Amino acid sequence: MPDSSKSNWTSWSTFEAGLLDSDWAASWISPVEDVDTGYGNRPAYTLSSDFTLTGEIRSARLYSTALGLYTASVNGERAGTAELSPGSTSYDRTLYAQASDVTAALRPGLNKVEIELSDGWYRGQIGAFRLPAGWGTVLGARAELHIDLVDGTHHIIATDSSWTSTVSSTTRADLMDGQSIDFRGVKAPTETVLVDIVEAPPIDWSPAPPVRVVSSRPPVAVRQLKPGVWVADFGQNASGWIRLEDLGPEGTHTIVEYGEHVEPGGDLATSHLDSHRPGEPPRIFSQRDEVIAGPEGNIFEPRHTIHGFQYARITRKGPFDPSTMTMQVVNSDLMSTGSFECSNNDLNRLHSIGEWSFLGNAVDVPTDCPTRERLAWTGDFQVFASTATRLRDVLGFGRKWLRSVRDDQLADGRIANFSPDGRRIKNNVDDQFAMMTGSAGWGDAIVAVPWELYTEYGDEQVLAENWDSMKRWVQWTLDSARTTRHHARKQRSPEPEPYEEYLWDGTFHWGEWTEPQERDDEGKPINPVQDNPMAWFMADKGEVGTAYLYRSTNTLSRIANILGHHDEAATYASIAERVRNAWRQAYLRPDGTTADDTQASYVRALSFGLMPDDLHPPAIKRLIDLIRAAGTHLGTGFLSTGDLLPVLLRAGHPDIAYELLFQRTAPSWLYMIDKGATTIWEAWEGIDDAGHAHESLNHYSKGTVLRFLHEHTLGLRQTEDSIAWRSIVIEPTPGPSLTWARGSHETPNGRIDVHWRIDGNQFFIEAEIPAETTALIILPDGSEHATGSGTFTASSRLFLEPGQSPAETPVR
């Protein structure tokens, strides 16, 4: 016990835990749905109960969840701040509950608790073609209101047969298409709820922070196109919805349509988000909310849907006051963990649009885009996870998503293309889409993402809870490599070479994806997926597949050692070496060139450790030749773009890395900036010179360049074998015209701050190193300085004079 004369006790701290699944006593209740208007058009339902309290309230907690999307209220006051609850999960196996403090909403006497319930992720539309989610056909809700009175009594108001059901004022609610609300107070019949007619998995609690309204933005400009039609620009592409306070007189009908782009004439443009399937008519894209004003001053905030947009078109007969309209920015409430700023405003803008793009897609799960598909494609987060950790705390966010990836894993070990998988490919393996499941770079997320989270946060649990799924995935890829061959290889040689059992070329791969498109003689972009889908589908992508087979098997060996599975670690290490040798025999020529001979193939070979050391120089030379042949433009796509600049820099070519970074014509990052992008585009030419949009304008995969800004421009990164930032390197590589950079990163040991600046030929640096952290600071003149926690300052020559040694540079 401490000596009270020397120290004081800290103040008491308390915490609460949610109900365990076995603690729940409430029944599942479901609304009475007399008429099914079809997915995308169904209304929301209000489930409610009245109850009386006879004493003063001490505290009250509402525990609730649903099969569907729900909002809850007590006496008309909203319960909690979480949005889009209970979130996006694989509902056949995982369901999360939410807890809210509703003490202030209760009162002695008569009280009412209400749950508004809609289709949401559970049975609403999903994906580019707006197919219905297949988790279930009947909505359900489960809730318990726990009330403690001052007199010591405890009351539980639980969902049961006494609750009632009615159609709510939300006459249409779809997560993707939008929401309609009629505030005129039209009374619908009230019926007794249905009880325990749904089947649900055990209730759990999410490790991720909730989705919330994280900010509100007024429009930066509003233009009236014609009487009754306005287009508002909110200055930022984001995920969320419009809040309207001015709804007009009773009966006024207001339509709000959302999009990422306006055509040159100023009207909303969404045709670039239409979905096309070869041989079928396009699926016309739409995000549309509607509201009919009631007799009172209602506020319209459509919380049963979500949209990706920068612009909104408002249509109304009658006057409209734009000052009463705000964009509600909605995403997972992820804590900021990193910052970057430098003397170049273009790079600052690039960092901003990359971060906004990630946040717009961090809506309970890491989606590909917040508009056309809004699916958590495994490949997207596989490439972006290492960048996401530099921006936000994504440990819980990533763990939650990985649980869905495990839930959706097919019986044979394949990883679904996206998770949660509302198409439930694991139960529909004869579906045509099942043939496109199990791709390199996508399925490998089950290995790559836990590894990134572990190296960032040092939490072995994220490795342990995914270990079995990792092994099942890698075993499927090894089996596929051994038992299948690409048809072109069969034609060349009916009998396989012994090494071919480690070539993963006989199953479907998405490949590099979204590389800059070539153009035909008329200058029109060539889209192989649309123009010749069968040839694209059947193309040999074994170079990509085998490269990822090596990386995942090698990573699995490292994970096995960490978890104490040393025999398996040795086995996987041996297999990984055989895979690497097979890749070299199949795809590497003696002169260091690759069979695919693309920028991506060299970047992948060098960054994955596939290229032998003695062939690094010719491989780098060929990569540079390809870059120069493209007019000093990048030629990488989805999988390799994040590694392009680091590969060049590590090979001793920071000049070329920065030439690509500062390239202003397409394909390039600054082309996006010059075209006014506020988020990262899916296509390198997302907006063409005529001002027309193409593909999604919020698709964060190419934002992996932000990692280069943190790790090389600022210069802050972990050492190669470090876990949880215990050992770091600070090695700034100033680009041309850059005179300063500053940034920070929150690590498990505390915050690291770095600030460097250039004055003439002098380079100055200051860094704050947290406790339990060792640092190696490498200055531009090559001098190295080892340090521990505390403040480090130094200066050096930016460029050494002939004969000058780095050791002559002063350190303070």
N, C-alpha and C positions, 0 to 999 in steps of 0.2 A: 504494500500500500504506500503511495507517495507521501512524502513529508509535506504536510500542508503549509509549513513555514517557508518552503522553497518553491512550491508550485500549487496551482489551483486545478480543481477538476474542470474538465470541459463541460459545456452545457449539454444536456441530454439531446440525443438524436433519436428519431423514430423512423420506422419504415413500415409499409404495409405490403402484404402479399395477396395476390388474387386468389380466387377459388380454384382449388384443384378439381380435376374432372370428377373425382368421386364426391366432392363437396356439393355439387349442384343438385338441388331438389326440384327445380322448375321443370315443367313439361315443355316440349317443343310445340309451338302453336303455329298454325298456318291460316292465311286469309281464305275466305270463300270467294272463288273466282267463277262466277256464273258464265261469263263469256270470255273466251281466249281470243284476243285481237291479234295474236301472233307476235313473235319476237321482234323487238324494235318498236312496237306500238303499244305495249301493255302499260296500264296505269300503275301507279304505286298504291299501296294499301296502308291504312292506318289501323293498327292493333292497339287497343287501349283498355285501361282499367281504372275505375274510381275506388278510392279507399279513404277512410277517415282516421285521423290521428287525434288522440285525446290529451296529449301533453306536449311540453316544449321539446323541440328537437335538439339533440346534442350533435349528432353526425349522421350522414346518410351516404351510402355508396350504391351506385347502380352498376351491376355487372351484366353485360349483355353481349350477344353475338347473333349471327344470322346466317342462313343459307340464302344469299341475296345481298343487296346493299341496303343498309339501314341508317337512319338517324333517330335519335331518341330525345324526348323532352319530358320534363316534369313541370306541370302547371304552366305549360307553354314556354318554359325556358329551356334552351338547348342544354343537353347533357354532354359535357366534355368539349374538347376542341379538335378531336380527331375527325378527319374527313374520309369518305369512301370506305367506311368500316363495313365488314370486318377485314377488308383487304383482299388482295389477290393471292390465292393459294390453290393448291391442288386439292379441291374440296372433298375428294373421295377419301383422303388420308389425313389432311391437316386442316384444322379450323381454329382460329384465334378469337379470343374474347377481348373486350375493352372494359375498363373500369373508369368511372367518373364520380367526382365529388359533387353531389347534388344537394348538399345541406342547405344552401341558401335558397333553393327553390321551394322547399317544403314549408308547410305552415300547419298549425293546429286546425283541425276541422277537415273539410272535404278537400281531397287532392286528386290529381289525375296524372297518370303516366301513359305516354304514347310512344309507339314505335312506327315510323313510316318506313315501309319495306318495298323495295323494287328489285328488278332482275339483276342489275349489277354484273359482276364478273361471273356469277353463278349460272345464269341461264340467258344472259343477254347476248348481243352480237359481239363477235370477236374477229380480228384479222381484217385483211384487206378486202375480202369478199363478204364480210359481214355475216358469217355463218353463226348459228346459235351455239353457245357454249354447251358442252354435253355433260355438265356435272350433275344435273338433276332437272326435273320438270315441275316440282312443287316447291314454292318458297316456304321458309320457316324462320321463326325467331325464338330466342330463348333468353330470358332475363330474370334477374333477381334484384330487387331493391331492398338493401339491408339498412334498417333505421334503428338508431339508438336514441332513446329518449332520456331526458335529464333524470327522470325517476328511476333509471336503471333498466327499464324494460327494453327488449329487443324485438323488432318486428321484421318479417320478410314478406314482401309483396312479390310473388312469383308468377310467371306466365302459367296459366292453367285454363281450364274450361270456362272460367268466369269472364274471361276477356272477350271483347267484341271486335269485329272486323268490318271495315267499310272502305269503299274506294276513296282515296284521299283527293285533295285539290290538285295533285300532280296527275294529270290525265294521260301523260305519256312520259316514260322514263327509260332511256337507254344510255348505257355508259358511253357509247361511241356516237350515236346519231344525235342525241340531245334530249331535252326535257321540256314539257309543256305544263304550265300551271294556270289554273282558272281560279282567281281569287273572288269570284262572285258569290261564293258560298252555296253552291248548288248542293242540296242534301241528297246523299246516296243512301240506299237501304243499309241498315245496321244488322249484322247477323252474328251469331255466336261462332267463335273461331273453331277450326278443326284442330284436334289434339293428337300429337304423337303419330302423325301419318308420314313423317319424313325419317330418313335414316341419315345420321350424321356421325362423323368421326369423333373421337374424344376431344374435348375442348382443351386448348393450350394457350400459352401467352407468347406473343411474338418477341423475338430478341431485337427487333428493329424499332427505331423511333417511328411514331405515327406520321401519316400524311396530314398536313395542316395547311391552312392559308398562311403562307409565310410573309406575304407583303401585299400591299394594294398600290396600284399605279393608275393615276388619272391619264386620260389620253393626252398625247403631245400635240395632236392635231385632229380636227373633225371637219370633214368636208361634206357639204350637202350636194349630192349629185343631181337631184331633182326633187320636186315637192314630195315629202314623205319618205325620202331615202337619204340616209347619212352613212358615211364610212369613217370610222374612228381608227386612228393609228396610235397604238400604245407604246411605240418606240422600242419594243422588245418582244421577240418571239419567246413564248413561254407556255407553260401548261397551267390551265385553270379555267376560269369562267368570268362572265360579266355580272356585276352587281348593279342593279338599277333601282334608284329611289323614286324617280319620276315615272310613274306608270300611266299618267293621264286620268281622265274621268272614268267612272265605272263603265265597263264594257269595252274600253280601248284595247285594241289588239296590237301587240308589239312583237315583231319577229327579229331575232338576233341571229345572224349567220356569221360563222367564224372562219378565218383562213390565215395563211402565212404570207400572202403576197397580194399585191394589187397590180392590175394590168396598167399599161402606160396611161390609159384614160382615167385612172383613179378608182375604178370599181374593183370589188373583191374578185380574185381569181383563184379557183380551186381545181381546175381541170388537170393540173400537173399531178394531182393526188388521186386521180381516177385509177382504178386497178384494171390491168389488162391480162387476160389469159388467152394464149394463142387459140384462135378458132372460135372464140366466144365474144359477145358484146361486152364493152367495158362496164365495170361497176362504178357508177357516178358517185363521186365523193360528196359528202354533205355533213356539216355540223350545224345544227339548227335548234335554237331554243325559242319558245313562244310563251307569252304571258298575256292573260286577259285581266285587266284591272278590276278590282273589287270596289266596294263602297268606302273602304277605309284606306289609310295611307300605308298599304303593304309595301314591303321591299322584296324585290325579285332577286333571289340568289339560288341558282339551280344546282343543288348539292347532291343530286343523284346522277350526275353526268360529269364529264370533264373533257376539255378541248385543248388542242394545240393551236395557238394563234398569236398573231401580232396585230391583226386587223379585225374589225367587226363591222358588219353592215347592219344597220338598224332600219327597219321598215315600219312605219306607223302612219295612220291617217290622223293628223292633228299635230300640235306642237310637241317639240321634244327639247329638253334642256340637257345638253351634253355634260354639264358640270356635275350632274347627279349620277354619272356613270363612272365606274372604276373597274379595272382589271384586277381580279383576285388571283394572285399567283399561288398555285397549289402544287406542292411536292413533298416528298418525305423530308422531315425536319432534321436534316443531317447537320451535325456540328462542323463548322469550318475548321480545318486543320492546317491549311497552307495558304501562303500568299506569294505573289510575284509582282514586281513592278520594275520598270527599267526606263532608260532615257528615250527609248523609241516608242512613240505612241501607237504605231501599227502593231508592235508586239504586245503592248498592253491591251489593245483592242482584241487581238487574237486570243489572248488569255481569257478575256472577259467572255467572248462568244463561245469559247470552248467550255467554260464553266457553266454558262447559262444553258448550253446544249445538254450537258450532263444532267443538270438539275431538272430541266424540262422532261427528261426521260427517267428520272428517279422518282417515280410515283408508285411507291410500295414495292415495285420490282424494277429492274433495269430494262426499260423498253427500248425498242429500236427507234421509234419515232412516236410522238404524241398525237399523231393525226391518222394517217392511212391505215396502219396496222396496230400499233400500241401493243406489241407482243414482246415478251422478254426473251429475245433470241439469244441463245447461248454464246454464239460467236461474238456478238457485240460486247458483252461484258468480259469475255475472255481477252479481247484485245485492249479493253479500256481499264480493267481493274487496277493495274499498276499506276495508271494516271489518276484514277478516282481516289486512291489512297493519299495522293498529294494534295487533294482539294478538300475532302470531307472525311469524317470518321464513318467508314462504311463497313466496319466489322459486323455489327448486328444486322445491317441491311444485307450484306453479302451472305451471312449465315442463314437468314430467313429465306433468301432466294434459293440457296443451295439445297435447302430442305425440299423445295418444290422440284428441283432438278432430280433429287433422289427419288421423290415420290413418283415421278413420271418415267423413270428409267424402265426400259423394256425388259422383258424376262430374259432375253438373250444378252443383255448388258449394254445395248445401245442407249445413247443419251438422246432424248427428244430434241428437235431443232429449237424449240422454245419451251420454257416452263414458267409458270403453270401452263399446261397443255390442255386447253379446253376441248381440243379435238380428240383427246385421249387416244393417241396413236398406239399406246401400249396395249389397248384393248381392241384395236382395229388394224392389225398388222397387215391385212390385205388391202387396206386403203392405198391408193396411188401415192399419197404423200409419204407413206411408210417407206417406200422405195428410196425416198430422198432423206431418210433419217439415218444418222450415224456418220456425219461428215467430219473429216479432219478440220481442226480449228474451231469447230462448233462443239462437238461432243467432248473435245479435250478441255473444255471449260471445267469439267468435274475434277480435273487434276490441277489445271493452271490457276483457277480462282482461289481454291483453298491455299495453295502454295503462296500466292501473292498476299493473302490475308495473314498467313502465318509469318512471313518475312517482315511484314509491316508491323504487326501487333504482338507477335511472339506467343500467340494463344494456340497451344497444341490441340485444344479441343476441336478446332475447326478442321484439323487434319484427321483426328480420330473419328469424328462423326461422319466423315466422307470416305474413310478408308475402304470399306467394302465396296462402295460404288465405284471408286477409282479402279480397284482391281478388276471388277467385272467389266468396266469399260475397256481397260487396256487388254484384258483377255480376249474380248470380242474383236478388237482391232488386230491382235496377233493371229487369232483364228482366221480372220478375213484375209490377212496377208498370206497366210499359209495355204488357204483353200481356194482363193480366187486369183485370176489373172486378167489383166485388161485384154480386150479382144485384139487390139493392135499388136500386143506382144505375142499373143498366140499365133497370129498370122506370120509374124517374123520368125518365130521359132516354136514349133509344136511342142518340143520338150523343154521344160523350164530349166534354167541354170539353178544350181543348188542355192545360191544366195537369194533367189526370187521368193523363197518362203518368207522373207522379211520385207518384201516390197508390198506396200498397201496401195494397190492400184486397181483392184477389181471390183470395188464398190463405189457408190456415189459420193462425190465430194463437190461442195460448192466452189472450191478453188479460191483463187486470190480475191475474186469478187470486186466489182466496181473499180477496176483499173481504168485509167483514162481511155476513152473510146477512140478508136481509129476513125478516119473519115473516108467516105467514098469520093469518087472523082468530082462530085458536085458539092463536096464539103459537108455532106450530111453525116452525122455520127452513126457509126455502125454498132448496133446493139445485138450481139450474138444470141442473147437469151430470147429476144423477141423475133429477130430476123431468121434464125435457124435453130430453134430450141432443141431439136433432136441431136444435131451435131454438137451443140454445147453440152447437152446432157451426156453424150457418149464420149466426150473428149477425155484423153488420158491426163488425169490430174495426180498421177502417182508420185510426182516429185513433191507436191504439197503433202499428200497423205503420208508418205514415208518420213518426211522431215518431222511432222508432228508425232508420228509413232515413235521416233527416236526421242524427241523432247519429253513426251509424256512418260515413256518407259524410264528414261534417265531421272526425271523428277520423282517418279514413284519409288525409285531406289533410294533417293535421298530421304523421302518421307518415311520409308520403311525403317531406315536407321534411326530417325528421330523418335519413332514410336516403339523402338526396341525390337522390331522384326528383322533381325540381322541376317538370318538365312535368306529371307525373301529379298532383302536389300541386295545381297550378293547375286541372287538369281536375276533380278531385274537389271542390275548393272551389266551382267554378262549379255543379257538379251539386247540391251541398249547398244552395246558395242557391235553386236552382229547386225543390228538394224542400220547403224551408221555405216558400217562397211558395205552393206547392201546398197544404201543410197549412193555411196561413192562409186560402186561398180556400175550402177545403172544410169546415174545422172551426171557424173563428173568425168570430164575428159582430162587427159594427162596435162594439157596446157592450162588447166585451172578454169576453163569455161564450163558452163553447165548445159545440159541437154535442152532445157527450156530457154536459156539465154535471155532472160528478162531481168529487169531491175529487181523485181521481187525475188527471183530465184537466188540471186547473189546476196541480197540482204538477208534472206532466210538462212542460207548456208553459213554466212558469217556470224550472224547473231545467235544461231542455235548451236554453233560449235561443230558443224558438219564438215567444214572446209579444213583440210590438213594445213598445218602452219606454213609449210613451204610453198603452198599454193595461194596463200593470202594475197601476196603482191599482184600476181596476174588476175586474180578474181576482182580485186579492188580496181585494177586498171580497166578491166572490162566493164565493171559497173559504171565507172566514170565515163568511159567511152559511150555507153548507152545514154547516160545523162546528157552528155554534150550533143549526141546525135539527135536528142529530143529538144535541142535548143536550150539546154540547161533547164529542163523541166523534169519533175519526178514522173515516174511511170508505175508507181506502186498503187496497190488498191487497199482493200479492206484489211488484210492480214498483216502486211509488211510495212505500211506507212510509218507506224510508230517507231520502227527500228532503223529506218533509212538514215536519218541525220546522225544518230549515235554511231552507226556503223562507219560512216564517213569520218566522223570526228576521231573515233578511236583508231582509225587507220592512218591518222595524220593529215587529214584533209578538211580541217575546219572551214577553210575558205570556200570549198564547194558546198559544204553543209549550209553555210550562211547564204551563199548565192541562191540555193533552193529555197531557203526560208524567206528571203527577201524578194523572190521572183514575183512579179506583179501580173503576168499574163497567165491565162489558164493552160494547164492545170497547176494551181498553186493555192496556198492559203491566203496570201494577200489579195489575190483576185477576188476572193469572197469579201474581204474587207472593202475593197474598192467598189464592189457592187452593193454595198450597204448591208451585208449579212449581219444579223444579230445572234445567230446560232450557226453551228457547223452544218454544212450541206451534205446530203447523201452522195450526190454527183459532184465531180470537180467543177462542172459548169452548171451549177444549180440555177443560175440566172444568166441567160445568154445576152449577147450584145444588143439584141432587140428588146430586152426587158422582159422576156418570157421565162417563166419558171419551169424547172424540170426536176422530177423526183421530189423527195422530202427535203425541206429546208431546215430540218432539225433532226440530225442523225449523227450522233457524237463520235463515231468510230475514227474519223480523221482528226479529231481533237486530241489524239494521242501525242501530237506534237507538243502539247503542253508539258509533257514529261521532259522533253529536251530543254525547254526553257528553265525548268527547275533544276535539272541535274547538270546541265552544261553551261547555259548562259549565266544563271546564278551560280551554278557549280556545286550544289548540295546534293549528295547522294550517300547511300549506305556503302560500306565496303562490300566486296563481292560475297563474303561468307558471313556477313553480319545479320543478326536477327533482332528485330525490334529496336533498331537504331542505336545499338550499343557501341558500334564502331562506325565512324563516318569519314567521308572524304569531302573536303571543300576545295574544289578545283575550278575556278571560274575560267571560262573561255570567252573573252569578250569578242563580239562580232564587230564588223565594220560600222563605224559611226556610233557605237554604243559607248557611253561615257560613265554610266553607273547602272547598278542593279541592286535591288534589295528584296529580301524575301524571308519567309519563316516557315517552320514546320513544327507542329505539335507532335511529339513522340511520346511513347510510354514513360520515358524518363524526364520529360519536360520539353520546353520550347527551345528550338534552335533558331537563332537569328543570324543572317548574313547580310552584310552591306559592303559592296566594293564600289570604288570610283576611280576614274582616271583623270589626272591633271597633267597635261603635257605628256611627257614620257614617264611619268611617275604613276605607279599603281598602288592604291591604298585599300586595305581591307580591315574590316572589324567583324568579329563573330562572337556570339554568346553560345557557349557550350553547356548543356545541362549536366546535372550530376550523373555519375555512373556511365559516362560517355567518353570515349576516346576519339580524338580527331587527328587526321592528317591533312594539313593545309598545304596545297601545292600552288605556288604563285606562277604567273605567266612566264617568269624568267627561268622556271624549272626548279627553283629552290623549294625544299620540303621542310615542314615544321610540324613536329608531333606535339600534341597538347592534350590536356584533360579538361575538366569542367572549369568554367569561368570565362573571363573576357580575353579574347586574343586580338591583338592589333599588329599589323605589319605593313611595310611598304617596300616596294622594289622598283627596279627599272621595268618598264613595260617591254622594251626591246633591249637586249644586251648589246653593248658596244663590242667591237672586235676585241677578243682577248679578255673580256670581262667575265668573271665567274659568278654564278648565282650566289655563292657563299659571301660575296661582298655586299649583298643587299642587306639593309638594316632591318632588324626586327625589334618591335617594342612590345 
